[in-house]
Amino acid sequence: KLTTTTAFMVRDFHPIDCTHAGRTKDVGYLNELAKANGTLSEFYDLMISHYSHSGSFDKADYSFDRCIRPFYEEFNKEQFKTLLDEVTYNPQCHGGMYGSRNKRLLEPAQKLIPDIDLEDTYKILFK
């Protein structure tokens, strides 16, 4: 049985490489595959992993637009916490010319994680 994770792993050592498997059509295909197989949670985990492991400012911008922006409103509390934790430690995701893109995550994250002062805890993302 082909799963979202194995589809990426067959193609690349890293879950997604933005010049290969991270193309919009591939992300869309894997999203449909995940819906059909009931593995959307795993798919979202993979999208978060891809963005948080971006190796350059350009790849971070590219992967945010393809892997986070279309899906972040569907993330659960744990996924949002993972996203914020991991992105905090990758300057490619929170720095650079488009680092402010993470600010759009604040409001939906606050709804899911009201018990944490996100602006203080993740000040590097929401400055």
C-alpha positions as a printed NumPy array, in Angstrom:
array([[ 0.   ,  0.   ,  0.   ],
       [ 1.438,  3.362, -1.031],
       [ 1.245,  5.946,  1.705],
       [ 2.022,  9.63 ,  1.603],
       [ 5.259,  9.091,  3.487],
       [ 6.484,  6.245,  1.298],
       [ 5.645,  8.206, -1.834],
       [ 8.077, 10.905, -0.757],
       [10.696,  8.523,  0.563],
       [10.771,  6.555, -2.676],
       [11.57 ,  9.713, -4.591],
       [14.019, 11.428, -2.241],
       [16.076, 10.888,  0.863],
       [14.67 , 14.078,  2.35 ],
       [10.869, 13.943,  2.516],
       [10.505, 16.699, -0.083],
       [12.998, 18.561, -2.184],
       [11.431, 21.751, -3.465],
       [13.015, 21.362, -6.868],
       [11.571, 17.883, -7.295],
       [ 8.788, 16.494, -5.14 ],
       [ 7.749, 19.819, -3.63 ],
       [ 6.206, 21.117, -6.807],
       [ 2.644, 22.331, -6.433],
       [ 1.221, 19.478, -8.501],
       [ 3.079, 16.885, -6.411],
       [ 1.88 , 18.388, -3.136],
       [-1.653, 18.434, -4.546],
       [-1.375, 14.809, -5.628],
       [-0.112, 13.741, -2.22 ],
       [-2.884, 15.705, -0.531],
       [-5.456, 13.809, -2.616],
       [-3.7  , 10.527, -1.854],
       [-3.768, 11.318,  1.869],
       [-7.479, 12.193,  1.734],
       [-8.265,  8.95 , -0.083],
       [-6.299,  6.875,  2.428],
       [-7.314,  8.682,  5.61 ],
       [-3.765,  9.88 ,  6.288],
       [-4.234, 13.65 ,  6.281],
       [-2.616, 14.01 ,  9.702],
       [ 0.541, 12.307,  8.452],
       [ 0.448, 14.435,  5.311],
       [ 0.292, 17.619,  7.415],
       [ 3.196, 16.34 ,  9.527],
       [ 5.175, 15.879,  6.327],
       [ 4.346, 19.383,  5.105],
       [ 5.472, 20.818,  8.445],
       [ 8.681, 18.81 ,  8.312],
       [ 9.443, 19.991,  4.822],
       [ 9.028, 23.656,  5.683],
       [10.875, 23.452,  8.978],
       [13.861, 21.781,  7.3  ],
       [14.239, 24.362,  4.531],
       [17.898, 24.864,  3.685],
       [17.714, 28.351,  2.21 ],
       [15.573, 31.47 ,  2.398],
       [14.228, 30.794, -1.099],
       [13.315, 27.194, -0.266],
       [11.63 , 28.345,  2.951],
       [ 9.532, 30.84 ,  1.006],
       [ 8.71 , 28.272, -1.658],
       [ 7.816, 25.524,  0.807],
       [ 5.711, 27.841,  2.992],
       [ 3.61 , 28.762, -0.044],
       [ 3.127, 25.143, -1.116],
       [ 3.221, 23.164,  2.115],
       [ 1.992, 25.437,  4.908],
       [-0.224, 28.196,  3.493],
       [-2.81 , 25.875,  1.876],
       [-3.138, 23.623,  4.947],
       [-2.304, 25.425,  8.203],
       [-5.941, 26.12 ,  9.033],
       [-6.449, 22.347,  9.237],
       [-3.508, 21.687, 11.595],
       [-4.292, 20.393, 15.065],
       [-2.774, 21.723, 18.297],
       [ 0.143, 19.286, 18.275],
       [ 0.971, 20.064, 14.648],
       [ 0.921, 23.812, 15.286],
       [ 3.163, 23.381, 18.321],
       [ 5.586, 21.253, 16.272],
       [ 5.559, 23.802, 13.453],
       [ 6.297, 26.724, 15.762],
       [ 8.943, 24.822, 17.744],
       [10.826, 23.622, 14.686],
       [10.604, 26.84 , 12.67 ],
       [11.963, 28.798, 15.648],
       [15.236, 26.9  , 15.298],
       [15.639, 27.364, 11.546],
       [16.734, 30.883, 10.57 ],
       [15.899, 30.052,  6.955],
       [12.23 , 29.969,  8.015],
       [12.057, 32.994, 10.277],
       [14.746, 35.218,  8.779],
       [15.258, 36.731,  5.395],
       [13.151, 39.028,  3.294],
       [ 9.95 , 37.007,  3.743],
       [10.385, 35.87 ,  7.343],
       [ 7.311, 37.836,  8.352],
       [ 5.158, 35.252,  6.522],
       [ 4.958, 33.366,  9.835],
       [ 2.849, 36.154, 11.351],
       [-0.213, 34.771,  9.569],
       [ 0.138, 31.671, 11.769],
       [-0.318, 33.592, 15.028],
       [-4.112, 33.955, 15.078],
       [-4.98 , 30.319, 14.227],
       [-2.286, 29.094, 16.608],
       [-3.704, 31.217, 19.435],
       [-7.101, 29.578, 18.934],
       [-5.587, 26.097, 19.264],
       [-3.013, 26.903, 21.955],
       [-4.651, 29.526, 24.2  ],
       [-2.698, 28.417, 27.277],
       [ 0.652, 29.704, 25.948],
       [ 1.655, 33.304, 25.29 ],
       [ 2.73 , 32.58 , 21.73 ],
       [ 3.982, 36.071, 20.975],
       [ 6.373, 35.837, 23.913],
       [ 7.33 , 32.169, 23.556],
       [ 7.947, 32.457, 19.813],
       [ 8.953, 36.107, 19.667],
       [11.492, 35.408, 16.919],
       [ 8.592, 34.352, 14.654],
       [ 6.097, 37.044, 15.566],
       [ 8.31 , 40.116, 15.994]])
